[in-house]
Amino acid sequence: MKLYKINKNLIMFIPSGTAMLNANVYIIKDKINALIDTGTSTTLGKKRFQKILKSLGIEKIDLIILTHSHHDHSANAGVFQELFDCKVLAHPASIPILTNDKGFDLKNFEFLEFVETAIPFMNEKRMHNPFFTRLVSLGYNFYQGGIKPVKKVDPIQDQDEISFGTMKLKVFNTPGHSKDSICLHEPKNRILFTGDTVPFTPYLETSIKDIKYSIKKIMNLDVKYIFRSHGYRFHPFCEEFCIYIDFLDSIKRAEKRILKSLKLKGPLKLKKIVPLMYERSHIGHHRFYKLMRTDHIWALKYIQDLEKKGLIKKGNNQKYYIE
């Protein structure tokens, strides 16, 4: 666990454990005290968090803003809302997920479509078996330490401005990693909180088109420093800009390699396409992401993008081909 004071109004909390699996929490100390994301009870319990706040001279939190609804970012939102009697703000698409009082349900998992396609063991028969889905759901809830639903979530929209006193944030919708992803721009110090938007996004919930749109949107903002949600303190925007350019270029390279492979080898199934495409270096060597077949997920997204462009088709034998 580490705390970094960015300026008099902003403190960064980096939880212990693997950076890729545990989201940072940003504490805003102002007339209105706020959090950007909340982490999980396994990385930031309420007793520990109260001690942290006390050490910073903060008695209570007035507002929570969530960059998206994935549990590593939002699992503590219900706990902290009850503890501090505070408001929770999030993208409208986050609301049914955050207020769900039935616990984790595999059938409603954001990436169910991709898990079924990418991981053969998680086949349709198992995914819809009540015993199996219940077992996975219990395991997931145990790993997350239990998730308390948020009683009330107020929606925020693209271009909304949130004032805390001295500090202000502007909301930008940035779909891609998830349909409810947002970035938060602090214009005075030219800071941008990107959540999981880019570049370390192992899963893509929406589409290649969306992530390209979001990256280009970020590149057009007046930013000096980028604050991500996983690991690292901050990144100069000039460095991130180069990463974004490479990220966009990697998408082009991957799709070109898929088209070239289909042209040379003929119709191929997804598992045959994966080793032929560009492997994303930022996730390729992490054992957890290897296990979760993130390369298959990205391949599927590239294929869906090429299908939408009318460049490839899928046959009845589950093979993709060029007409």
Secondary structure, DSSP 8 states (H G I E B T S, - for coil): -EEEEEETTEEEEE-SS-TTTS--EEEE-SSS-EEE----TTTS-HHHHHHHHHHTT-----EEE-S---HHHHTTHHHHHHHHT-EEEE-GGGHHHHT--S---GGG-TTHHHHHHH-TTS-HHHHT-HHHHHHHHHHHHHHHT-----S--EE--TT-EEE-SS-EEEEEE--SSSTT-EEEEETTTTEEEEETSSS--S--SS-HHHHHHHHHHHHTS--SEEEESSSSS-EEHHHHHHHHHHHHHHHHHHHHHHHHHHHHH-SB-HHHHGGGS---HHHHT-HHHHHTTHHHHHHHHHHHHHHHTTS-EE-TTS-EE--
